[in-house]
Amino acid sequence: MELEVAIIKTKEELTALRPFYVENALWGTEKFPKTYGYLGFVPEDGFYLKMICEESNPLRTYTNANDPVYKDSAMEAFLMFEPPSGRGAKENYLSLEANANGALLAAYGEMRTYRTYLTGDEHRAFECKAQIEENQWSIDLRIPIWILEKIYGPLDLGEGSYFTCNFYKISETAEIEHYASYSPILTSIPSFHLPEFFAEAEIVNIAR
């Protein structure tokens, strides 16, 4: 499953792009709210992401940066880029998880545990905003190139560049527990932290 990430001029162009859908129910999940999103790339700036969940009154307990928002109703984006050394390097991926309060859990690392959490100005640079409407809620995120290059070193991002990613809908609270992904995760052990199941994404120019 390959995702095309269009080059855009401003984040206002995001919702004119083709959406992606989080449709794969995982680990016994029978029901979860419809979830979809848009991802675009502004050269020399970064990626812009909008995710939308058709869910009324989402569970939203946590309010602080790096709180465990996955225990609420949350939407998540995991992305992995290539360092200058190429694909032979370790699988270091960025995880972004947010609830309907706009509380963002942002971290990077090579596995589920021992992750490095982004704080202060780095965390604020994601510009995470949430909006709650009558029958849905959404999150908006900016993923700046400078943060990606802090993690990976210099990146050559532009038309024809590739990276890998996955997007999720989750709640670990028993009463509404559910797990769903954009790219299928083919394992019986519940975990989103499996970059081998990320989808390949290509930055494309649709303005031609």
Residue pairs with C-beta under 8 A, 6 or more apart in sequence:
1 182
1 183
1 184
1 199
1 200
2 199
2 200
2 201
2 202
3 20
3 39
3 165
3 182
3 199
3 200
3 201
3 202
4 18
4 201
4 202
4 204
4 206
5 39
5 40
5 41
5 47
5 201
5 202
5 203
5 204
6 17
6 18
6 40
6 41
6 203
6 204
6 205
6 206
7 40
7 41
7 42
7 43
7 158
7 159
7 203
7 204
7 205
7 206
7 207
8 14
8 17
8 40
8 41
8 42
8 48
9 42
10 42
11 40
11 42
11 48
11 140
11 142
13 40
14 38
14 39
14 40
14 48
14 50
15 38
15 50
17 38
17 39
17 40
17 206
19 36
19 37
19 38
20 36
20 37
20 38
20 39
20 167
20 182
21 35
21 36
21 182
22 35
22 36
22 37
22 75
22 167
22 168
22 169
22 180
22 181
22 182
23 180
23 182
24 180
24 181
24 182
24 183
24 184
24 185
25 32
25 178
25 179
25 180
26 179
26 180
26 181
26 185
26 190
27 179
27 188
27 190
29 177
29 178
29 179
29 180
31 178
32 169
32 178
32 179
32 180
33 53
33 54
33 55
33 73
33 169
34 53
34 54
35 51
35 52
35 53
35 54
35 75
35 167
35 169
35 180
36 51
36 52
37 49
37 50
37 51
37 52
37 75
37 77
37 167
38 49
38 50
39 47
39 48
39 49
39 77
39 165
39 201
40 47
40 48
41 47
41 48
41 157
41 203
42 48
43 157
43 158
44 145
45 142
45 144
45 145
46 142
46 143
46 144
46 145
46 146
46 147
46 148
47 79
47 142
47 143
48 140
48 141
48 142
48 143
49 77
49 96
49 139
49 140
49 141
49 142
49 143
50 138
50 139
50 140
50 141
51 75
51 77
51 138
51 139
51 167
52 136
52 137
52 138
53 73
53 75
53 136
53 137
53 138
53 169
54 135
54 136
55 73
55 135
55 136
55 137
56 134
56 135
56 136
58 72
58 73
58 99
58 100
58 132
58 137
59 72
59 73
59 99
59 171
59 173
59 176
60 72
60 73
60 99
60 100
60 101
61 71
61 72
61 99
62 68
62 69
62 71
62 72
62 99
62 101
62 103
63 101
63 103
64 103
65 103
65 104
65 105
65 106
65 119
65 123
66 104
66 105
66 106
66 107
66 117
66 119
66 123
67 103
67 105
68 105
69 97
69 98
69 99
69 103
69 104
69 105
70 76
70 97
70 105
70 170
70 171
70 172
71 171
71 172
71 173
72 99
72 100
72 101
72 171
72 173
73 99
73 100
73 170
73 171
73 176
74 97
74 98
74 99
74 169
74 170
74 171
75 97
75 98
75 139
75 167
75 168
75 169
75 170
76 95
76 96
76 97
76 98
76 167
76 168
76 169
76 170
76 192
77 95
77 96
77 141
77 165
77 166
77 167
77 168
78 93
78 94
78 95
78 96
78 165
78 166
78 167
78 168
78 192
78 193
78 195
78 198
79 93
79 94
79 96
79 143
79 163
79 164
79 165
80 91
80 92
80 93
80 94
80 163
80 164
80 165
80 195
80 198
81 148
81 151
81 152
81 155
81 157
81 163
82 89
82 152
82 155
82 162
82 163
83 89
83 92
83 152
83 153
84 152
84 153
84 154
90 110
91 110
91 195
91 196
92 108
92 109
92 110
92 151
92 152
93 108
93 109
93 110
93 193
93 195
93 198
94 106
94 107
94 108
94 143
94 147
94 148
94 151
95 105
95 106
95 107
95 108
95 115
95 192
95 193
96 104
96 105
96 106
96 126
96 141
96 143
97 104
97 105
97 106
97 170
98 104
98 105
98 128
98 130
98 139
98 141
99 130
100 130
100 132
100 137
100 139
101 130
102 128
102 129
102 130
102 139
103 128
104 123
104 126
104 128
104 141
105 117
106 117
106 118
106 122
106 123
106 126
107 115
107 116
107 117
107 118
108 115
108 116
108 118
108 151
109 115
109 116
111 193
112 191
112 193
118 126
118 147
122 147
122 150
125 142
125 144
125 146
125 147
126 141
126 142
126 143
126 144
126 147
127 140
127 141
127 142
128 139
128 140
128 141
129 139
129 140
130 137
130 138
130 139
130 140
131 137
131 138
131 140
145 155
145 157
148 155
148 157
149 155
155 161
157 203
158 203
159 203
159 204
159 205
160 202
160 203
160 204
161 202
161 203
162 200
162 201
162 202
162 203
163 200
163 201
164 195
164 198
164 199
164 200
164 201
165 182
165 183
165 198
165 199
165 201
166 181
166 182
166 183
166 185
166 192
166 197
166 198
166 199
167 181
167 182
168 179
168 180
168 181
168 182
168 192
169 178
169 179
169 180
169 181
170 178
170 179
170 180
170 192
171 177
171 178
179 190
179 192
181 192
181 197
182 199
183 197
183 198
183 199
184 197
185 191
185 192
185 194
185 197
186 197
187 194
187 197
